[in-house]
Amino acid sequence: MAFRYRALAVTVGVIVAGCTLSPTPSSITGVAGLDRDIERYYSGRAWERSASCTRPSMRVIGADEISRNGDEVTFSVRYFWSQGNVEPGNTCRGSGERRFVVDLEGGDARVVAMTGEQR
């Protein structure tokens, strides 16, 4: 009886480990690696708070596909942004929403435009 429970526990453990170790596409946009590409595009071009925060970085927290025109897809992306340390008193942090245009030509996703404040 103990052997059966041990065998069941090992089997469940292997299944759980396999699920947690397997690579998955972007959970936000549904396109592998696109969240990271959007974050890089933003970091290289965006500013926030009327240019008071000129070098923010962002973390994608949600996205919706809002239009598709041939190979171009527009996503409405919700994000958290910060510049420097995220600690009390740092006014360069917040959340926002921007649109990002992604070109899917040839099966490769490439961010080509974004709305919002830019340098």
N, C-alpha and C positions, 0 to 999 in steps of 0.2 A: 504494500500500500504506500509506504513512504517513497519507494522507488518511483511510482507513478507520479506522485506530486513533484518530486525532484525533476523528473523528465519533462513534465508540463511546465515547470518554472523555467527550465533551461530553454525550452522551445519558445515560450513567450519572451524571454530575454533576448534571444537571437532575433526574433521578429521586430521587437521594439528597437534594438540597436540598428538593424538594417534600415528601418524607416528613418531614424534620425541621422544616419550617415549618408543617405543617398542625396545627390545634388538635386536641387529644385530650381525651376525658373523663378524669376521675380514674382513674389507673391502679390505685389501691388499692381503692376502693369500687365502681367501675364507674358512679358517678353523677357527672356533670359538676359540678365546684365543691364537692362534698360534703366532700372532705378539708379544704379551706379553712374551710368552715362548722363542721366539727367542731373544728378548731384554734381558731377564734374563740370557740366556745361554751366550750371548756375554759379558755382564757385569761381569760375573764370570770367564771369560777365556781370553778375548781379551786384546791386547795392540795396540797402534798405534804409528806411527812415529818412527819406529825402537827402541821401548821400551822407548822413551822419555815421553810417556803418558801411564802409566801402569795401570790406573784404569778408563778407559773411560766408559761412558754409551751411549746408542744409542736409536734412534727413527726410526723405520721402516718407509720409505716413498714410497717404491714400491717393488714389488716382482713378479717374473715370475717362473712358474713351468718349469724346463728345462729337467727333466727326471723322469721316474717312473720305478721302478724295484720291482715288487711284492708290498710289504707294504712300501717300502722306496721311498720317494719322495725327489728330490733335487730341491731347490728353489734358484734362483739368487736374492739376497736381496739388495736393495739400501737403504742407511741409512744416517742419520746425526748423528755425534757423538760429544761428548764434555766431558771434565773432569773439574770439578769445575765450577766456574761462567762463564757464557757465556757473556763476556764483552770485549771491545777493549783491546788489549795487551795479551789476553789469547791465546797462541799458540796451546793449546791442544783442538782443535775443527776442525771439517771438515766434509767431506762426503766421503762415500766409497761404495764399493760393495763387497759382499762376498757370497759364496755358503753355504747353510745350508742343511744338510741331516736330514729329519724328518721320524721317524718310525710311521706308522699309524696302526700297528698291534692291533687287538682287538677294533678298533674304537677310540683309544686314540692317540692323536698326541704327540710325544715326540722327541725333538731335540736331535740328537745323535752325530753330528759332524759339524764342520765349517771350512772353509778355512781362510787363512790370519794369521797375526801375533798373537801369543798366548803366554801366560805366563805358 
